[in-house]
Amino acid sequence: MAETMKAIVGGHVIDPATGTDGPASVLIQGDRIIALGDVPLPDGAEIIDAAGCVVAPGLIDVHVHLRVPGFEHKETIESGTAAAAAGGFTTVFCMPNTKPALDSVETLRALNMATAARGLVRVRPIATITRGRAGEDPVDFAALAAEGAVGFSDDGDTTADSAIMRLALEASRDLGLPVMVHCEDKALARGAMHEGAVSRRLGVPGIPSEAEEIIIARDIMLARLTGGWLHVCHVSIGRGAALVRAAKTEGVNVTAEVMPHHLVMTDEWVGGDRTLVNTIEPAGAPCLPGDPDTKVNPPLRPESDAVALLRALQEGVLDLVSTDHAPHAHHEKHGLPYEKAAFGLSGSEFAVPTMLALVRAGHITLPEVILRLSTIPAKLWRLDAGTLAPGSLADITIIDPNQRWVVSPDSLKSLSKNTPLMGMTMTGKVKMTLVGGEERYRD
Ligand SMILES: [Zn+2]
């Protein structure tokens, strides 16, 4: 018997890789797309009605914390990949700050087997740069690459030793995989929020922008020295984007990502004001100062940074958007002084509505959003993904750009509910996510 056919009809297809931006049908057989465009529907095909929706290649998040192994009280393979699917992501790269850290072939292999068996979306691991992320002893880069690592990162920490970072970037050059860097000078970054007028007003110890800027500058220099591929994680400062812009002009092999929260939220959120900058969305009701769900690393910065980051994204200086989905259990965030609360925001389920808010404000087009969330990450990592071209894997996201929904604990698939958007109304909802032609989320 032939494999089931599915037809997604009535939607507006946006696929930058094939230059598609208009009404079209997508025909699926088994796990592959077999036709795209104004195609006749075969008898017996299962019809998926996408009227009023955007049909796009499955989104790719190159920066999530799946928390597995070791921190299953924050997130599990099941809940983390369910959140990803609900956010429209069909592939996620998971960070290695787990317990044990993803620093050995054995740990990577066990995780790969578990995510293949139990994940709702495709999961690709990022291995550490150093054993135990301790910053002292480099991993066996080639062996971890052979086991499926898509990059190397000591995320959560900067690799302080420049000689080790040089080694990692030399391995990157030889293996064609990025070193994905968390840029933060630890000695300077002992605070809990951005250092500035708001931190002084609240009396919360600050993290100066320079803590990030110093390490971005150093790592760009080492990328220039080695020819390795430097991927700068979660750029949060305009000056960081400026360094990336200059490095690209110089021909350094550097790419960079920005998180939706750094494009629309500022350090004023820590003070309780919930204005979404760069958008025309209504502000959230004010909160009491010091909501621990505004605590993230790198921290929410002033509006001038959010504006500069948006400009860098428009220019393509920041290549892609990823989420830094960082789930934490309630007790790790709440009931503690702000200084003691864990860093990190839940991200997977907010990327689409946040980016759509920038679209509605006229700052970016919908095809550009799909480009940054799917086409470009697929291209950079040479994934079999990021396009709806016939022959491709049927990883597909269907989005209703106009559906409004209220953020509540029950509305989220992630085990953790640590978002400062709680209670706010978002516009734009993922309606369905297909991975290899199989439905993995339906609203
Ligand atoms: Zn990080």
Boltz pocket constraint, residues with backbone or C-beta under 6 A from the ligand:
constraints:
  - pocket:
      binder: B
      contacts: [[A, 155], [A, 156], [A, 157], [A, 182], [A, 233], [A, 234], [A, 297], [A, 298]]
      max_distance: 6.0
